[in-house]
């Protein structure tokens, strides 16, 4: 099971880097919960697809570099990553300049599907208000 979970996590990152929303959504449970710090939680495949597309539209060269991940024998994984991108629209900071953001994702898995994704990253770059910078996602440590 541990190897299967690691494969699913790797495939999800590869789908993001390929800018392939359908490939990404195929890895998600139909009732998946996606929480990103500073944003409202999203539930379901359509919401996850729309969120991915929003980020891909905003950052035309978005690329994730997996730094490390740990998968337990059960249903929980944690991935640490770096995201490299140039903001094309300026909604999350100054447009035009390349940026690298460090982050992690706590991942809940069941039956080979991603059921919960809780994304955290270092956003202390002036692009968010102080309130947004200190408000983490409310993801519990274990999937439902």
C-alpha positions in Angstrom: 0.0 0.0 0.0 2.8 2.4 0.9 4.3 2.1 -2.7 0.9 2.6 -4.3 0.3 5.8 -2.2 3.8 7.1 -3.2 2.9 6.4 -6.9 -0.3 8.3 -6.6 1.4 11.3 -5.0 4.1 11.3 -7.8 1.5 11.0 -10.5 -0.4 14.0 -9.1 2.7 16.2 -9.2 3.5 15.0 -12.7 -0.1 15.9 -13.8 0.4 19.4 -12.4 3.7 19.8 -14.2 2.2 18.5 -17.4 -0.7 21.0 -17.0 -3.1 18.1 -17.4 -6.2 18.7 -15.3 -8.0 15.6 -16.5 -5.0 13.4 -15.5 -4.9 15.1 -12.0 -8.7 14.8 -11.4 -8.5 11.1 -12.3 -6.4 10.6 -9.2 -9.0 12.3 -6.9 -11.9 10.7 -5.0 -15.2 12.1 -6.4 -15.8 13.8 -3.0 -12.3 15.0 -2.4 -11.6 17.9 -0.1 -9.0 20.4 -1.1 -7.9 23.0 1.4 -5.3 25.7 0.7 -4.3 28.2 3.3 -6.0 31.5 3.0 -8.7 30.1 0.7 -12.1 28.5 1.2 -12.1 24.7 1.2 -13.2 23.1 -2.0 -15.1 19.8 -2.4 -15.5 17.6 -5.4 -13.9 17.0 -8.8 -15.3 20.0 -10.6 -14.0 22.4 -7.9 -10.6 20.8 -7.8 -10.4 21.1 -11.6 -11.4 24.7 -11.6 -8.8 25.5 -8.8 -6.1 23.9 -10.8 -7.0 25.7 -13.9 -7.1 29.0 -12.0 -3.5 28.5 -10.9 -2.3 27.4 -14.3 -3.9 30.4 -15.9 -2.3 32.7 -13.4 1.1 31.1 -13.5 1.7 30.1 -17.2 5.0 28.4 -16.3 4.1 26.8 -13.0 6.3 23.8 -12.2 6.6 21.8 -9.0 9.8 20.2 -7.8 9.2 17.4 -5.2 11.8 17.7 -2.5 10.7 14.9 -0.2 7.7 12.9 0.8 6.8 10.4 3.5 4.1 7.9 3.2 2.9 5.9 6.2 1.6 2.4 5.9 -2.0 3.7 6.2 -3.7 6.5 4.5 -1.5 9.6 5.1 1.4 11.2 3.2 3.3 14.5 3.4 5.1 16.0 0.4 7.5 18.9 0.6 8.0 20.8 -2.6 9.2 24.0 -4.4 7.0 25.7 -6.9 8.6 27.8 -9.6 6.6 30.3 -11.6 6.3 33.7 -13.1 3.0 35.4 -12.3 1.4 36.3 -15.6 -1.5 38.2 -14.0 -0.2 39.7 -10.8 -3.0 38.5 -8.6 -0.7 37.0 -6.1 2.1 39.4 -6.1 4.1 41.4 -8.6 3.6 40.3 -12.2 6.5 39.4 -14.4 9.2 38.3 -12.0 10.1 34.6 -11.5 9.3 33.3 -8.0 10.1 30.2 -6.0 7.8 29.2 -3.2 8.4 26.5 -0.6 5.5 24.4 0.6 4.1 21.2 1.8 0.9 19.2 1.2 -0.7 16.8 3.7 -2.4 14.1 1.7 -5.2 11.7 2.7 -5.5 8.6 0.6 -8.1 5.9 0.4 -8.3 3.0 -2.0 -5.6 4.5 -4.2 -7.4 7.9 -4.5 -6.6 11.3 -3.1 -9.4 12.1 -0.7 -7.9 15.2 1.1 -5.2 17.7 0.1 -4.1 20.4 2.5 -1.7 22.8 0.9 0.6 25.1 2.9 3.3 27.4 1.6 5.5 30.3 2.5 3.5 33.3 1.3 5.2 36.0 3.3 6.1 37.9 0.1 3.8 40.8 0.5 1.2 39.4 -1.8 -1.3 38.6 1.0 -2.6 40.5 3.9 -1.2 39.7 7.4 -4.5 37.9 8.3 -4.2 35.6 5.3 -0.5 34.9 6.0 -1.3 33.5 9.5 -4.5 31.6 8.6 -3.6 28.0 8.0 -5.9 25.4 6.4 -8.0 23.6 8.9 -7.2 20.1 7.7 -7.2 17.4 10.4 -4.3 15.0 10.6 -6.3 12.0 9.3 -8.7 11.6 6.4 -12.4 11.1 7.0 
